[in-house]
Amino acid sequence: MTTPDREILTWELNGAACRELAQQVADDGYVPDIILGIARGGLIPAGAIAYALDCKLMISLNVEFYTGIGETLSEPVLLPSLLEASGLTGQRVLVVDDVADTGKTLKLVIEYCEQQGRVAEVRSAVLYKKPHTITVPDYTWRTTDKWINFPWSAQGPVVTR
């Protein structure tokens, strides 16, 4: 669903989008050993895609980039993680996120996997790709230049920190 200034993803549409993304991966013949969800926005699509691809091993990396609507840090930052890069050695990894906007977050995580984990192969899947992204995902559900309202973040937090 779209409005003149926003792309609106509903929970129902998210389910269909994740299933379609998983089908793209399957149709391409890529069989990931690990699904890596980029926290926070990529965790929900990563879980849905993992179920659809029958991949039981999921991990996550926390990356901070967005600080508000249309506001970002100058560069994404990997937050402390319990992920041991050695666990990625020799594995086929599918990195999942909600959007490749600038592409900097996706680039950071892919490079982390390649440099630290010596993976067999890394591919990426996103629900949305922006036309100006510097990192083009291997699998994309939709391309848009609009701000996206995701169902998990459309409403503000119930607490403020």
C-alpha positions as CSV (number, residue, x, y, z in Angstrom):
1,M,0.0,0.0,0.0
2,T,1.3,3.5,-0.7
3,T,0.4,7.1,0.0
4,P,1.8,10.1,-1.9
5,D,4.7,10.4,0.6
6,R,4.9,6.9,2.2
7,E,5.1,3.2,1.5
8,I,2.9,1.4,4.1
9,L,3.7,-2.2,4.9
10,T,0.9,-3.9,6.9
11,W,1.4,-7.1,8.9
12,E,-0.5,-9.1,6.3
13,L,1.5,-7.6,3.4
14,N,4.7,-8.3,5.4
15,G,3.8,-12.0,5.5
16,A,3.3,-12.1,1.7
17,A,6.5,-10.1,1.1
18,C,8.7,-12.4,3.3
19,R,7.3,-15.4,1.6
20,E,8.0,-13.9,-1.9
21,L,11.5,-13.1,-0.8
22,A,12.1,-16.6,0.4
23,Q,10.7,-17.9,-2.9
24,Q,13.3,-15.8,-4.8
25,V,16.1,-17.3,-2.7
26,A,14.8,-20.8,-3.2
27,D,14.2,-20.3,-7.0
28,D,17.8,-19.1,-7.2
29,G,19.0,-22.3,-5.7
30,Y,20.7,-20.6,-2.7
31,V,20.5,-22.8,0.4
32,P,21.7,-20.8,3.4
33,D,23.1,-22.5,6.4
34,I,22.5,-19.4,8.6
35,I,20.0,-16.6,8.4
36,L,21.5,-13.4,9.9
37,G,18.9,-10.8,10.8
38,I,20.1,-7.2,11.2
39,A,18.6,-5.9,14.4
40,R,16.2,-4.5,14.9
41,G,14.3,-4.0,11.6
42,G,15.6,-7.2,10.0
43,L,14.6,-9.5,12.8
44,I,11.0,-10.0,11.9
45,P,11.6,-10.6,8.1
46,A,14.6,-12.8,9.0
47,G,12.4,-15.1,11.2
48,A,9.7,-15.4,8.6
49,I,12.3,-16.1,5.8
50,A,14.0,-18.7,8.0
51,Y,10.7,-20.5,8.5
52,A,9.9,-20.4,4.8
53,L,13.4,-21.7,3.8
54,D,13.4,-24.3,6.7
55,C,16.6,-22.9,8.0
56,K,16.8,-23.5,11.7
57,L,20.0,-21.6,12.5
58,M,19.4,-17.9,13.0
59,I,21.7,-15.2,14.4
60,S,21.6,-11.4,14.6
61,L,23.9,-8.5,14.6
62,N,22.8,-5.2,16.2
63,V,23.6,-2.1,14.1
64,E,22.7,1.4,14.9
65,F,22.2,3.8,12.0
66,Y,18.8,5.5,12.1
67,T,18.3,7.9,15.0
68,G,14.9,9.2,13.9
69,I,12.7,9.6,10.8
70,G,15.1,10.5,8.0
71,E,17.9,11.0,10.6
72,T,21.0,8.8,10.7
73,L,24.5,8.7,12.2
74,S,27.2,9.5,9.7
75,E,28.1,5.8,9.5
76,P,26.4,2.7,10.9
77,V,27.9,1.3,14.1
78,L,28.1,-2.4,15.1
79,L,26.9,-2.6,18.6
80,P,28.3,-5.2,21.1
81,S,27.4,-8.7,20.0
82,L,27.7,-12.2,21.3
83,L,28.2,-13.5,17.8
84,E,31.5,-15.3,17.4
85,A,32.7,-14.8,13.9
86,S,34.4,-18.2,13.9
87,G,30.9,-19.8,13.9
88,L,30.4,-18.4,10.4
89,T,33.5,-20.2,8.9
90,G,32.5,-22.2,5.9
91,Q,28.8,-21.3,6.1
92,R,26.4,-20.0,3.5
93,V,24.9,-16.9,5.1
94,L,21.8,-15.0,4.1
95,V,21.8,-11.5,5.6
96,V,18.3,-10.1,6.0
97,D,17.2,-6.5,6.7
98,D,14.0,-4.5,6.3
99,V,15.5,-1.9,3.9
100,A,18.6,-1.1,2.0
101,D,18.3,2.7,2.2
102,T,21.9,4.1,2.0
103,G,23.2,0.5,1.8
104,K,25.8,1.3,4.4
105,T,24.4,-1.0,7.1
106,L,24.1,-3.9,4.6
107,K,27.7,-3.3,3.4
108,L,29.0,-3.2,7.0
109,V,27.4,-6.5,7.9
110,I,28.4,-8.3,4.7
111,E,32.0,-7.1,5.1
112,Y,31.9,-8.3,8.7
113,C,30.8,-11.7,7.7
114,E,33.4,-12.0,4.9
115,Q,36.3,-10.6,6.8
116,Q,35.8,-12.0,10.3
117,G,33.9,-15.2,9.6
118,R,35.5,-16.5,6.4
119,V,32.1,-17.6,5.2
120,A,31.6,-19.8,2.2
121,E,29.2,-17.3,0.7
122,V,27.2,-14.3,1.8
123,R,24.0,-13.1,0.1
124,S,21.5,-10.5,1.2
125,A,17.7,-10.1,1.1
126,V,15.7,-7.0,2.0
127,L,12.0,-6.1,1.9
128,Y,12.7,-2.7,0.3
129,K,15.6,-1.3,-1.7
130,K,16.0,2.5,-2.2
131,P,17.1,3.5,-5.7
132,H,20.2,5.3,-4.3
133,T,21.6,2.4,-2.2
134,I,25.3,1.8,-2.5
135,T,24.8,-1.9,-1.7
136,V,22.4,-3.7,-4.1
137,P,20.9,-6.7,-2.3
138,D,20.8,-10.1,-4.0
139,Y,17.1,-10.4,-3.3
140,T,14.6,-7.5,-3.0
141,W,10.8,-7.5,-2.7
142,R,10.2,-3.9,-3.7
143,T,12.0,-0.8,-4.7
144,T,10.8,2.6,-3.4
145,D,12.1,6.1,-2.9
146,K,9.5,6.8,-0.2
147,W,9.7,6.7,3.5
148,I,8.5,3.3,4.7
149,N,6.1,2.6,7.6
150,F,6.8,-0.8,8.9
151,P,4.1,-2.5,11.0
152,W,6.6,-3.1,13.9
153,S,7.7,0.5,14.1
154,A,4.8,2.5,12.8
155,Q,3.7,3.3,16.4
156,G,6.1,4.8,18.8
157,P,7.5,2.9,21.8
158,V,5.3,2.3,24.8
159,V,8.1,3.6,27.0
160,T,10.7,6.3,26.5
161,R,14.3,5.7,27.4
